[in-house]
Amino acid sequence: MADLIVSTLTQGLIFALLSYGVYITYSVLDFPDLTVDSSFPLGAAVTAILLLQGVNPWVTLLCAAGAGAVAGLCTGLIHVKLKVRDLLSGITSDTAPVPEARTDDYYKKRPCKDLAVCAAEILERKLEERKAQDLEKNGQK
């Protein structure tokens, strides 16, 4: 029961940081910046990739924060230098005014299927490597 309370409080405090970021950009700075919302999954992705590579967690933390900072910097540069409206500078959008027709050729040139297969193969290799490492560790004990 105590573990449940601790994990609930931990998650709540993490989401409180996100809500502070949203509050500051929307209310205090009067800048509806959606980079705040997207920098959390970006940081999580950077963290997951680096931890799987065996990078020190403290270095991983700095890299994840740096990735979020770069995302915010890009949003700021798009808004200030390119004069894109504040809300749109934080959103990655498709620039085509009319969506392309969904024909067989459209789906043939899209890499989604190939990317999903590639990601599944990479994940399977990593899991097999991790399993072999765990078996090796248990065998040495």
Secondary structure as GFF3:
##gff-version 3
##sequence-region A 1 141
A	DSSP	alpha_helix	2	23	.	.	.	ID=ss1
A	DSSP	pi_helix	24	28	.	.	.	ID=ss2
A	DSSP	alpha_helix	35	52	.	.	.	ID=ss3
A	DSSP	alpha_helix	57	80	.	.	.	ID=ss4
A	DSSP	alpha_helix	86	89	.	.	.	ID=ss5
A	DSSP	alpha_helix	104	109	.	.	.	ID=ss6
A	DSSP	alpha_helix	112	140	.	.	.	ID=ss7
###
